[in-house]
Amino acid sequence: MSFQLNLRRLRQNPWIRDLSREVRVHSSQLIQPLFVVEGLRDREVVPGLTGVYRDTSQTILAQIEKDLEAGARKFLLFGVPGEKKESGFSYDFTSSAIESIKKQFGSDLFLAVDVCLCSSTTHGQCGILSDSYDHVMNHQTVVELAKAATAYAQAGADCVAPSDMMDGRIAAIRESLEEAGLEQTLLMSYSAKFHSKFYGPFRVAADSAPKGEVKLKDRATYQIDPGRPSDALASSLRDAEEGADILMVKPGLPYLDVLANLKREIPTLPWAVYEVSGEYAAIEMLAERGLMSGVDAHVESWTAFARAGASMIITYGARNGRKWLGE
Ligand code: PBG
């Protein structure tokens, strides 16, 4: 006697679908990006990113308070200083934002801070340019990044997260943190960050698009080429070796294959994935036009990240996580 395979028996109602599900996302896995911008009079909305703001040093505190009430406790802060320079940057604005957040909320929240120079430079590149403005100088940039990361850690950041893609920055930052006696500070590397068009809305929020009369027009000479997944493996292995505690794939959905593969190759470190601004905004815009349910599509994307191996998800929707996930 032979039975026809009945796969639909386990799909027949929500109860058995709940019970047989292998992968689920919980709001405790989500990290909410925050932007704090110097010199703003009032906070501003970010085009494309519903419910995300460019905050002032004051409004950010009220926003965080609201987020904590909604159950969102993990944040990734981007500081956007008012004065743009080519070198000799100041990290004071972002550091004082970190201090005031930590002073008000202490260990009620987990505060990671993005480390990069693109919001500080006149030209929007992620580092210091050569005299002829045709390339980012690796060593000089790494020295600056280590200074920035150490300043943020000293100001109270629980985690520093370099997103620049220079070579050797993880080792330099780890060494600088150790020298400053900051051995508890977590180091999350954007280790598999691709050269992507999906960063569009972010660059408006962080005032960081490549610009100006310089020869270098994009970030292709330091971010990973979309067709080079083995480069993502090399850079993640290297960053693990240099002392990263957490590795990351970015963007998310277009690079799920990379995430699944890297999680298999390097199973011993936790993996983060960044659902970047363009991916997030794409869902929001489809939903606004009535073409799909935004909430369900966000949850579906997050489930894909968990299925591919991410243990934490950086998403602009984190502050809605508890509600959207029906917890
Ligand atoms: C800065 C940085 C970027 C993002 C995070 N850190 C943009 C870029 O590299 O151009 C993108 C995040 C997003 O799109 O949500 N280096």
Residues whose N, C-alpha, C, O or C-beta is under 5 A from the ligand:
A	BS01	PBG	C116 C118 S163 D164 F198 Y199 F202 E275 V276 S277 G278
